[in-house]
Amino acid sequence: MKSSILAALFIVLTGCATTEFAALKDENTNPLQLKEMQTRKFEATDPNLVTRNVISTLQDLRFTIKGAEFSEENIGSVEASKSYVYPSALRTEDLSIEVTINPRSNKSTEVVASLASRWETIADPKMYQDFFTALSKSIFFSENEVE
Amino acid sequence: MIIINLAGCGVSVPRDLLQTEGSALAIRQLQTRLYPTKDEEILITGAINLFQDMGYSIDTSNKDLGLILAFKSVDADNAGTDILRFLALLNKPIWDTSGTGIPDRQEIHITFTVKPSMRDDGFLARITLKRVMVDESDTALGADHASPTGIPLIDQMQETALDREKLLAEELYDEFFEKLSKSIFLESNKI
């Protein structure tokens, strides 16, 4: 009996041991901190080109693009999702992302990204940092014609 | 106990999902071709015509962003799928007691984009493909059908390594862009 309890406990403890999981938004999440991690300004001045680069970035990250718009006011928006399998179970869930692109001045464009699981908004700085790093690279590739 | 384990892991998202792969630039280059034309619209129209000829349905076409989303449903019938069926069967007792829970249809989703070249010598066309396994029982049961454990049935399967290998085969892209060039030629000459 004791050994079976220990074995079961081992399964529970090792189930999540090899994968790090993102933090979800909870009641203690500061809205300003969340907004800060979701927002970046880019020196690129053409919001249309930035929107196209958001799409390219999501292609790089193997998201499925669900839709994208670009308004007459030069505001872009992109929606996409990515399936993932739990390490400990053969079932999938979707991570969704919504990105808006706003011209802020003659010198910069603001990009706001919001990540969400089926349950809650993601409030993990690392995941937003990874996205914006990928977007910066994409804009660099595009501007320097590396692609 | 296993249920607790699955539920415990299930409420969050792996942190590395947005990390760029080391090969991202090489993959992007594989999926991209330069078309020396000043006419972006002819590229978009040529691609739409080609996708329709290939049996795809156009989901979205946005000329402001040079974006086409298209998809096609086909029966799943290859080695990769067989592996998934096998694995699904092994796990069946955990979450599925009523249906098979095995995907038997696949959807190919295309994202096609066009971007102006910064050298001002044309447009860069890029295509990415994604294969999604769909369980036909979704329509009867719904993706979030309540199972004995409260865990939804398998509704979509991630790409396997085999899928990934197939979807990154160079000849796949060479063939596609060759067809696209012909479609653009036909469109520009109104044939």
Interface residues (C-beta under 8 A of the other chain):
Chain A: A8 L9 I11 V12 G15 C16 T19 E20 F21 A22 A23 L24 N48 L49 T51 R52 I55 S56 Q59 D60 L61 R62 T64 I65 K66 G67 A68 E69 F70 G76 K82 S83 Y84 V85 Y86 P87 S88 A89 L90 R91 T92 E93 L95 L115 S117 W119 I122 D124 K126 M127 D130 F131 T133 A134 K137 F141 S142 E143 N144 E145 V146 E147
Chain B: M1 I2 I4 N5 L6 G8 C9 G10 V11 S12 V13 P14 R15 D16 L17 L18 Q19 T20 E21 A24 L25 I27 R28 Q29 Q31 T32 T60 N62 D64 L65 G66 L67 L69 L87 A88 L90 N91 I94 W95 H109 T111 T113 K115 P116 S117 M118 R119 L124 R126 T128 K130 V132 I151 P152 L153 I154 D155 Q156 M157 Q158
